[in-house]
Amino acid sequence: MTPAAQTLIHTALERGALKLGEFTLKSGRPSPYFFNFGALDNGAALMQAAEAYADLLIDTEFDVLFGPAYKGIPLVAAIAVVMARRGRSVAFAYNRKEAKSHGEGGNLVGAPVTGRIALVDDVVTAGTAIRQAIEMVRAAGGQPVLAVVALDRQEAGPDGRSPLASLADHEQIGVQSLFTAADVANTIETSQPGAADAIRRHLGEYGAGAAKAS
């Protein structure tokens, strides 16, 4: 975890993008925290997120940044701006949820989705959305080489592995996260020890490592 990613955890907590407590995920699984990237909804917070993504992307070889609709759209633009300020100008593109039949048409916007593509998104739970984005990139003629997400929940999927590990293996691409559930627990250990312990207990019960060990 880079310093920018650790700062992002604090910002996410302050803005309510990262909430601690008792939640039920879409899958029905309980969770001691909930992450909503959309709550990073001002310029400073979005820029902090973009800085953390740029830390992982700046030295990576790729031709185009791709952000899946909808949360990936402002994110991919902000990352491209941060990288340009660091001396590397990269092309970026994103998709619409529904294709346009007028104007430029289609469901892709921005740079041509060709060459080596790095995808950026907020969080992978089941992995369905990011896989659909990868399929879209390939259909456009691009070669997905990397996916970077904000949070790795580190929980076991149906195959006993984390969704990020399954994604990397199934799609044969690199996969990275800005921070993990364990990183969140470590960051809040002093200020909110009870919440940190709850996250660790959750990982002990539902984590990919726990599933493998059992």
C-alpha positions in Angstrom: 0.0 0.0 0.0 1.4 3.4 -1.0 1.2 6.5 1.1 -1.4 7.9 -1.3 -3.5 4.8 -0.8 -3.3 5.1 3.0 -4.4 8.7 2.8 -7.3 7.6 0.6 -8.5 5.2 3.3 -8.6 8.2 5.8 -10.4 10.3 3.2 -12.9 7.6 2.5 -13.7 7.2 6.2 -14.1 11.0 6.6 -16.4 11.3 3.6 -18.5 8.2 4.4 -17.3 6.3 1.3 -15.9 3.7 3.7 -18.4 3.0 6.4 -17.9 0.7 9.5 -20.6 -1.2 11.2 -23.0 -4.0 10.2 -24.0 -4.4 6.6 -25.4 -7.0 4.3 -23.9 -7.2 0.9 -25.8 -7.8 -2.4 -24.6 -11.5 -2.1 -26.4 -11.8 1.2 -23.1 -12.1 3.1 -22.7 -9.9 6.2 -19.9 -7.4 6.3 -18.4 -5.2 9.0 -17.7 -2.4 6.5 -19.1 -1.0 3.3 -17.2 0.8 0.5 -19.0 3.2 -1.8 -16.5 4.8 -4.2 -19.2 7.2 -5.5 -19.1 9.0 -2.1 -15.7 10.4 -3.1 -17.7 13.1 -4.7 -15.6 16.3 -4.6 -12.5 17.3 -6.5 -10.0 16.8 -3.7 -11.2 13.3 -2.8 -11.3 12.2 -6.5 -7.8 13.7 -7.0 -6.5 11.7 -4.0 -7.9 8.5 -5.5 -6.4 9.3 -8.9 -3.0 9.9 -7.2 -3.2 6.4 -5.6 -4.1 4.8 -8.9 -1.4 6.7 -10.7 1.2 5.3 -8.2 0.5 1.8 -9.5 0.1 2.8 -13.2 2.8 5.3 -13.9 5.6 2.8 -14.6 3.3 0.1 -16.2 3.4 -0.5 -19.9 0.0 0.1 -21.5 -1.4 2.2 -24.3 -4.9 3.2 -23.2 -6.7 3.6 -19.8 -10.2 2.2 -19.8 -12.9 3.1 -17.2 -16.2 1.0 -17.1 -19.4 3.0 -16.7 -20.3 4.6 -14.5 -17.9 5.1 -11.7 -14.9 4.4 -13.9 -15.7 7.4 -16.1 -14.7 10.3 -13.8 -12.0 8.0 -12.4 -10.2 7.3 -15.7 -10.2 11.0 -16.6 -8.8 12.0 -13.3 -6.1 9.4 -13.4 -5.1 10.5 -16.9 -4.8 14.1 -15.7 -2.6 13.1 -12.7 -0.3 11.0 -14.9 0.0 13.9 -17.4 1.1 16.1 -14.5 3.8 13.5 -13.7 5.1 13.7 -17.2 3.3 10.8 -18.9 0.3 11.6 -21.0 -1.9 8.6 -21.7 -5.0 8.1 -23.8 -8.2 7.1 -22.1 -11.6 5.7 -23.0 -14.8 4.5 -21.3 -18.2 3.0 -22.3 -21.8 4.0 -22.2 -24.3 1.7 -20.6 -26.4 1.9 -23.8 -25.1 2.4 -27.3 -25.9 5.6 -29.2 -27.5 5.3 -32.7 -26.7 8.9 -33.6 -23.6 11.1 -33.6 -20.5 9.1 -33.3 -22.6 6.0 -32.4 -21.6 2.9 -30.5 -21.0 2.5 -26.8 -17.3 3.5 -26.5 -16.2 7.0 -26.0 -12.7 8.5 -26.1 -9.5 7.1 -27.5 -9.6 4.0 -29.8 -9.6 0.9 -27.6 -6.6 -0.7 -29.3 -3.2 -1.9 -28.1 -2.5 -2.7 -24.5 -5.4 -1.7 -22.2 -5.3 -1.0 -18.4 -8.7 -1.1 -16.8 -9.5 0.8 -13.6 -12.5 0.3 -11.4 -13.6 0.7 -7.8 -14.1 -2.8 -6.3 -14.5 -6.3 -7.5 -17.1 -8.4 -5.7 -18.3 -11.2 -7.9 -16.2 -10.0 -10.8 -19.1 -9.8 -13.3 -18.8 -6.2 -14.2 -15.0 -6.1 -14.7 -15.2 -9.3 -16.9 -17.9 -7.6 -19.0 -15.5 -4.6 -19.4 -12.7 -6.9 -20.4 -14.9 -8.6 -23.0 -15.9 -5.2 -24.4 -12.2 -4.2 -24.7 -11.4 -7.4 -26.5 -14.3 -7.0 -28.8 -13.0 -3.6 -29.8 -9.6 -5.0 -30.6 -7.8 -4.1 -27.4 -5.6 -6.4 -25.3 -6.4 -6.2 -21.6 -3.1 -6.4 -19.7 -3.9 -5.0 -16.3 -6.9 -4.3 -14.0 -6.5 -1.9 -11.0 -9.2 -1.6 -8.4 -9.4 0.4 -5.2 -10.3 -2.3 -2.7 -9.6 -6.0 -2.5 -12.1 -7.4 0.0 -9.9 -10.6 0.2 -13.0 -12.8 0.6 -13.4 -16.2 -0.9 -15.5 -16.6 -4.0 -17.3 -19.8 -5.2 -14.0 -21.4 -6.1 -12.4 -20.6 -2.7 -10.2 -17.9 -4.1 -10.6 -14.2 -4.0 -12.4 -12.7 -7.0 -9.2 -10.8 -7.9 -7.2 -14.0 -7.9 -9.8 -15.7 -10.0 -9.9 -12.8 -12.4 -6.2 -12.8 -12.9 -6.1 -16.5 -13.6 -9.2 -16.7 -15.8 -8.5 -13.6 -17.9 -4.7 -14.0 -17.9 -4.0 -10.3 -16.9 -2.3 -8.6 -14.1 -4.6 -7.5 -11.2 -3.7 -5.0 -8.4 -5.6 -3.1 -5.7 -4.8 0.1 -4.0 -5.6 -1.4 -0.6 -7.0 -4.5 1.0 -9.5 -5.2 3.8 -6.5 -6.0 6.0 -5.0 -2.6 5.1 -8.2 -1.0 6.3 -8.0 -2.9 9.6 -4.4 -1.9 10.1 -5.1 1.7 9.3 -8.0 2.0 11.9 -6.4 -0.2 14.5 -5.5 2.7 16.9 -8.5 4.9 16.3 -11.2 2.2 16.0 -9.8 -1.0 17.5 -13.2 -2.7 17.7 -13.9 -2.1 14.0 -10.5 -3.4 13.1 -11.0 -6.5 15.1 -14.4 -7.0 13.4 -12.8 -6.8 10.0 -10.1 -9.4 11.0 -12.8 -11.7 12.4 -14.7 -11.4 9.1 -11.6 -12.3 7.1 -11.0 -15.2 9.4 -14.4 -16.5 8.6 -14.9 -15.5 5.0 -11.4 -14.7 3.7 -9.9 -16.6 0.8 -7.0 -17.8 3.0 -9.4 -19.1 5.6 -11.4 -20.9 3.0 -8.2 -22.5 1.6 -7.0 -23.6 5.0 -10.4 -25.2 5.8 
